[in-house]
Amino acid sequence: MPRDVERARRLHRTDWMALLSGVLFIVLGILVVTRAITDWLVLGGVTVLGLAFAGLVAIIARAVRGK
């Protein structure tokens, strides 16, 4: 079925919370596997701070976007 070429293409807005949370968990997973972080208390603190930062960026992005 051919696409309708005349229709305007809609772009998706970036979900900053999901993007930054995913990057955070990938980086933390790499740090745990390579044993760069061995203290679970430090890992928990970095996780909480990273999620707080991702939430702050998401709130700011939403405010700038106007919704």
C-alpha positions as a Python dict, from the first residue, in 0.01 Angstrom:
ca = {
    (1, 'M'): (0, 0, 0),
    (2, 'P'): (164, 332, -103),
    (3, 'R'): (209, 607, 153),
    (4, 'D'): (21, 932, 128),
    (5, 'V'): (301, 1172, 25),
    (6, 'E'): (99, 1490, 67),
    (7, 'R'): (34, 1429, 433),
    (8, 'A'): (261, 1621, 671),
    (9, 'R'): (500, 1399, 863),
    (10, 'R'): (449, 1402, 1237),
    (11, 'L'): (756, 1388, 1457),
    (12, 'H'): (758, 1226, 1799),
    (13, 'R'): (864, 1432, 2094),
    (14, 'T'): (1163, 1307, 2285),
    (15, 'D'): (1075, 1139, 2615),
    (16, 'W'): (1369, 1267, 2816),
    (17, 'M'): (1281, 1073, 3132),
    (18, 'A'): (1282, 741, 2948),
    (19, 'L'): (1593, 823, 2745),
    (20, 'L'): (1804, 936, 3042),
    (21, 'S'): (1678, 654, 3265),
    (22, 'G'): (1774, 399, 3002),
    (23, 'V'): (2121, 549, 2962),
    (24, 'L'): (2160, 555, 3341),
    (25, 'F'): (2074, 186, 3380),
    (26, 'I'): (2300, 84, 3092),
    (27, 'V'): (2593, 275, 3243),
    (28, 'L'): (2525, 137, 3591),
    (29, 'G'): (2501, -214, 3449),
    (30, 'I'): (2839, -174, 3280),
    (31, 'L'): (2991, -39, 3603),
    (32, 'V'): (2856, -333, 3804),
    (33, 'V'): (2968, -595, 3551),
    (34, 'T'): (3319, -449, 3530),
    (35, 'R'): (3326, -422, 3912),
    (36, 'A'): (3399, -48, 3901),
    (37, 'I'): (3128, -7, 4167),
    (38, 'T'): (3131, -272, 4437),
    (39, 'D'): (2950, -89, 4719),
    (40, 'W'): (2573, -135, 4691),
    (41, 'L'): (2508, 178, 4895),
    (42, 'V'): (2698, 389, 4640),
    (43, 'L'): (2510, 216, 4358),
    (44, 'G'): (2176, 297, 4521),
    (45, 'G'): (2273, 660, 4576),
    (46, 'V'): (2392, 704, 4218),
    (47, 'T'): (2069, 544, 4093),
    (48, 'V'): (1850, 779, 4298),
    (49, 'L'): (2050, 1086, 4197),
    (50, 'G'): (2047, 982, 3832),
    (51, 'L'): (1671, 931, 3831),
    (52, 'A'): (1623, 1266, 4006),
    (53, 'F'): (1836, 1435, 3740),
    (54, 'A'): (1638, 1262, 3463),
    (55, 'G'): (1312, 1377, 3622),
    (56, 'L'): (1438, 1733, 3651),
    (57, 'V'): (1540, 1738, 3284),
    (58, 'A'): (1199, 1596, 3187),
    (59, 'I'): (1017, 1864, 3387),
    (60, 'I'): (1228, 2142, 3236),
    (61, 'A'): (1177, 2004, 2884),
    (62, 'R'): (801, 1991, 2937),
    (63, 'A'): (797, 2349, 3069),
    (64, 'V'): (999, 2475, 2774),
    (65, 'R'): (777, 2283, 2532),
    (66, 'G'): (470, 2448, 2679),
    (67, 'K'): (264, 2147, 2785),
}
